[in-house]
Amino acid sequence: MKKKALKVLKTTGLVAGGFFGVTFTVYYFNLDMKMTAAMQPLLNYVYDRVERDQHL
């Protein structure tokens, strides 16, 4: 029983550490804003094609 609990804690710790490492890397290198800037032309293309009701 004790070995199983230790294995679960170890696995949980590794998953949490990996998640922290990935999110810290995204934060440190500002990758979320870089990805958004790269996607902006595609988003503008989609946004400009949306039908709009221009009546005021």
Sequence and secondary structure as in RCSB ss.txt:
>XXXX:A:sequence
MKKKALKVLKTTGLVAGGFFGVTFTVYYFNLDMKMTAAMQPLLNYVYDRVERDQHL
>XXXX:A:secstr
 HHHHHHHHHHHHHHHHHHHHHHHHHHHTTHHHHHHHHHHHHHHHHHHTS      
